[in-house]
Amino acid sequence: MIVVSGATGRLGGRVARRLGGSTKLLVRDAKRAPQIEGAQVAVAEYADGKAVEEALRGAETVLMVSAAETPDRVAQHRSFVDAAKAAGVRHLVYTSFAGAAPEATFTLARDHWATEEHIRASGIGFTFLRDNLYADFLPMMVGEDGVIRGPAGDGRAAVVTQDDIADAAIAVLREPARHAGKTYDLTGPEALTLAEVAEIIGGGVRYHAESIEDAYASRERYRAPRWQVDAWVSTYTAIAAGELEAVSGDVAALSGHPATSLRELLSAPDAG
């Protein structure tokens, strides 16, 4: 049995629908679970180890979609991994992030590194899918005034579509033994500056390179907690540092088709 966690989300939902009825969907709210004929539905919060263990019992392979961004996300992930081990899961496919490392510029990439380390230590078989920034979300970075603002300078990011990540994940889930112990960098076919991103989005959108100080100041109006603002700003500084610019062929190698460019994504008939 394959279990897909986060099945109500954009990525988990894509994977669940492609896999079809031979799956169990792990969700927080059963009412929001995708309607997939033959699929089972289990309800559990990542932090609820007992519920997760019960939901995963009997599963051999699990797609572990990273939890929502919260200050205790690593603790939630550790609880999930420990429950998976207790349930007898043989292989975890974890959606990590490009450049995951203890000193990564992007603060949340450090969370992913900590999770990877806990999975390694658990003894469960694993595959890590280190996703670059989601190309699908780039239009959401555009402000009401048509400007993308952030301290990314002239740095580049090899942004990747969620459909491509889903296709890569499915290839691993269907043949986990072939991918045991491997880490894949899932990227688009090219690395783009945010000025190039703005041009591709079109409609007069432009990019303004903020200073780090200005980036923090311009986000004060959201009254978000400091850890969250740090994450927002460090998304851009990671680009500036060159930590998201490497282009990989792993999407094509896993999915069997070329990675989708941002231009192709935005020009698709159902874009948006």
C-alpha distance (Angstrom), angle and dihedral (degrees) to the residues before:
residue distance angle dihedral
M1 . . .
I2 3.82 . .
V3 3.79 118.5 .
V4 3.80 120.0 -157.9
S5 3.78 114.3 -159.4
G6 3.78 121.9 -160.2
A7 3.79 88.6 30.5
T8 3.81 92.5 158.0
G9 3.80 90.7 59.6
R10 3.78 131.0 86.1
L11 3.79 96.8 -100.4
G12 3.80 100.5 32.6
G13 3.79 90.4 46.3
R14 3.79 91.7 53.2
V15 3.78 91.5 51.6
A16 3.81 93.3 45.6
R17 3.81 93.8 51.0
R18 3.81 92.3 48.2
L19 3.80 93.5 49.0
G20 3.79 92.9 48.9
G21 3.78 128.3 -166.1
S22 3.80 101.1 -16.5
T23 3.78 91.7 82.0
K24 3.77 143.8 82.8
L25 3.80 115.8 -132.3
L26 3.78 115.9 -144.1
V27 3.80 110.2 -156.7
R28 3.79 141.0 156.7
D29 3.79 93.9 -133.5
A30 3.80 119.2 35.1
K31 3.80 91.2 -160.6
R32 3.81 90.0 65.1
A33 3.81 96.3 47.5
P34 3.82 115.3 121.1
Q35 3.79 113.3 -100.0
I36 3.79 101.5 -117.0
E37 3.79 118.2 162.2
G38 3.79 111.6 -118.7
A39 3.80 96.1 8.4
Q40 3.78 119.7 127.1
V41 3.80 121.5 -134.7
A42 3.80 126.2 -145.8
V43 3.80 126.4 -179.3
A44 3.80 122.0 -143.0
E45 3.79 140.7 135.5
Y46 3.81 114.6 -129.4
A47 3.81 90.5 -121.9
D48 3.81 92.5 53.8
G49 3.78 99.0 85.5
K50 3.80 95.9 -178.9
A51 3.80 93.1 52.3
V52 3.80 92.6 45.4
E53 3.80 91.9 48.7
E54 3.79 90.8 51.9
A55 3.82 92.1 46.6
L56 3.82 92.8 50.3
R57 3.79 98.0 43.8
G58 3.80 109.2 121.9
A59 3.80 93.9 18.6
E60 3.79 118.8 122.8
T61 3.80 99.4 -173.6
V62 3.80 128.3 31.8
L63 3.78 132.1 -172.9
M64 3.79 104.1 -143.4
V65 3.78 106.4 -161.0
S66 3.80 109.0 -164.5
A67 3.80 114.1 -101.9
A68 3.79 125.1 -109.5
E69 3.79 115.7 -74.4
T70 3.81 108.4 -86.1
P71 3.81 134.6 140.9
D72 3.83 89.9 -105.8
R73 3.80 97.4 45.7
V74 3.82 94.3 118.2
A75 3.81 90.3 52.3
Q76 3.81 89.4 50.9
H77 3.79 90.6 50.0
R78 3.79 92.7 49.2
S79 3.79 90.1 50.7
F80 3.81 90.2 51.6
V81 3.81 93.5 48.6
D82 3.79 92.8 47.8
A83 3.81 89.8 49.9
A84 3.81 90.8 49.0
K85 3.79 90.2 53.5
A86 3.80 91.8 48.4
A87 3.82 89.7 50.0
G88 3.80 92.0 54.3
V89 3.81 97.6 -111.6
R90 3.80 109.8 170.5
H91 3.81 101.8 -162.7
L92 3.80 134.7 26.1
V93 3.79 120.4 -164.0
Y94 3.79 104.2 -161.3
T95 3.80 125.8 -165.4
S96 3.78 102.6 -137.4
F97 3.81 131.0 164.1
A98 3.78 136.8 -99.9
G99 3.78 113.0 -88.9
A100 3.80 94.7 10.8
A101 3.80 104.9 -176.2
P102 3.82 139.2 137.9
E103 3.81 91.3 -104.1
A104 3.81 100.0 34.8
T105 3.79 114.4 148.1
F106 3.80 92.0 -129.7
T107 3.78 101.3 73.9
L108 3.80 95.3 -146.3
A109 3.82 91.3 54.1
R110 3.81 84.9 68.6
D111 3.82 88.6 59.4
H112 3.79 89.3 53.5
W113 3.80 91.7 50.6
A114 3.81 90.7 51.4
T115 3.80 89.6 50.6
E116 3.79 92.3 48.6
E117 3.80 89.9 52.0
H118 3.80 91.8 51.1
I119 3.79 91.2 50.1
R120 3.81 90.5 50.1
A121 3.79 90.9 50.3
S122 3.82 92.3 48.7
G123 3.79 93.6 68.7
I124 3.81 92.5 -129.7
G125 3.78 115.7 135.4
F126 3.79 110.0 -104.8
T127 3.76 149.1 -176.3
F128 3.79 121.2 -164.8
L129 3.80 120.5 -149.2
R130 3.79 106.2 -162.1
D131 3.79 103.7 -161.5
N132 3.77 122.8 -160.3
L133 3.82 119.1 -140.8
Y134 3.79 113.0 -51.5
A135 3.79 110.1 -102.6
D136 3.82 87.7 -156.7
F137 3.81 90.8 66.7
L138 3.81 98.7 50.0
P139 3.82 95.2 92.0
M140 3.81 87.4 56.7
M141 3.80 89.3 62.2
V142 3.78 89.5 67.5
G143 3.80 112.6 102.3
E144 3.79 125.3 -135.6
D145 3.79 87.7 -95.5
G146 3.81 92.5 57.3
V147 3.79 94.3 -105.5
I148 3.81 130.4 125.0
R149 3.80 106.1 -148.1
G150 3.77 126.6 -168.1
P151 3.82 145.3 110.4
A152 3.81 96.5 -96.1
G153 3.79 95.9 119.2
D154 3.79 111.4 -171.7
G155 3.80 93.0 -32.4
R156 3.77 121.3 132.6
A157 3.81 136.4 -133.9
A158 3.81 126.6 -161.1
V159 3.79 93.0 -141.4
V160 3.81 117.8 -162.0
T161 3.80 133.2 -156.3
Q162 3.77 122.1 -118.1
D163 3.79 90.6 -128.3
D164 3.79 89.8 59.1
I165 3.81 91.2 48.7
A166 3.79 90.1 50.0
D167 3.80 92.1 50.9
A168 3.81 91.0 49.3
A169 3.79 91.7 47.6
I170 3.80 92.1 51.5
A171 3.80 91.5 52.7
V172 3.80 89.4 55.2
L173 3.81 95.0 43.0
R174 3.80 92.1 53.0
E175 3.81 94.3 50.6
P176 3.80 106.4 21.7
A177 3.81 95.5 160.5
R178 3.82 90.6 63.4
H179 3.79 90.7 56.8
A180 3.80 101.3 37.8
G181 3.80 113.9 142.8
K182 3.80 93.5 5.3
T183 3.79 130.7 129.5
Y184 3.79 118.6 -152.7
D185 3.79 126.6 -163.6
L186 3.79 107.3 -143.9
T187 3.80 111.5 -157.7
G188 3.74 141.7 149.2
P189 3.82 121.8 -102.9
E190 3.81 95.3 -93.4
A191 3.78 142.1 26.0
L192 3.80 114.4 -119.9
T193 3.78 135.3 -164.7
L194 3.79 115.3 -133.2
A195 3.80 88.5 -112.2
E196 3.81 87.7 59.4
V197 3.80 90.2 45.5
A198 3.81 89.8 54.0
E199 3.79 91.0 50.0
I200 3.82 91.7 50.5
I201 3.81 92.3 48.6
G202 3.79 87.0 52.8
G203 3.78 128.0 -179.1
G204 3.77 92.4 112.0
V205 3.81 94.2 -58.5
R206 3.78 113.3 155.9
Y207 3.79 138.5 -179.8
H208 3.80 125.0 -119.0
A209 3.81 116.0 -164.8
E210 3.79 106.3 -140.8
S211 3.77 126.1 -163.3
I212 3.79 114.4 -115.3
E213 3.80 89.9 -108.0
D214 3.79 91.8 51.8
A215 3.80 90.7 47.2
Y216 3.78 92.0 58.1
A217 3.80 91.9 43.5
S218 3.81 93.8 50.3
R219 3.80 90.9 53.0
E220 3.79 96.8 50.0
R221 3.80 90.5 92.6
Y222 3.83 90.4 69.7
R223 3.81 90.5 62.3
A224 3.79 88.8 -146.1
P225 3.81 121.9 162.8
R226 3.79 115.7 -89.2
W227 3.83 95.1 -110.5
Q228 3.80 89.7 56.8
V229 3.80 94.6 48.1
D230 3.81 88.6 48.3
A231 3.81 88.0 54.5
W232 3.80 92.7 48.6
V233 3.79 94.4 49.0
S234 3.80 94.9 41.6
T235 3.80 89.7 56.3
Y236 3.79 85.8 70.0
T237 3.81 97.5 38.3
A238 3.81 89.5 52.6
I239 3.80 87.5 57.2
A240 3.81 90.2 48.6
A241 3.81 90.1 50.3
G242 3.80 91.2 55.6
E243 3.80 93.6 -117.9
L244 3.82 94.5 128.8
E245 3.81 101.1 40.7
A246 3.81 101.8 89.6
V247 3.81 113.4 110.0
S248 3.80 117.4 -147.7
G249 3.78 133.6 -166.8
D250 3.81 92.7 -145.3
V251 3.81 95.7 106.5
A252 3.78 91.2 57.5
A253 3.81 93.2 42.0
L254 3.81 92.5 52.7
S255 3.80 102.5 34.4
G256 3.80 100.0 36.1
H257 3.80 93.6 -128.1
P258 3.82 133.6 83.0
A259 3.78 118.9 -89.4
T260 3.80 113.8 -96.8
S261 3.79 118.7 -112.3
L262 3.79 123.3 -135.9
R263 3.80 89.6 -113.5
E264 3.80 91.1 53.5
L265 3.80 91.3 47.5
L266 3.81 94.1 51.6
S267 3.79 93.9 43.9
A268 3.81 94.4 52.1
P269 3.84 114.1 116.1
D270 3.82 92.2 -115.3
A271 3.82 96.0 42.4
G272 3.76 111.7 142.5
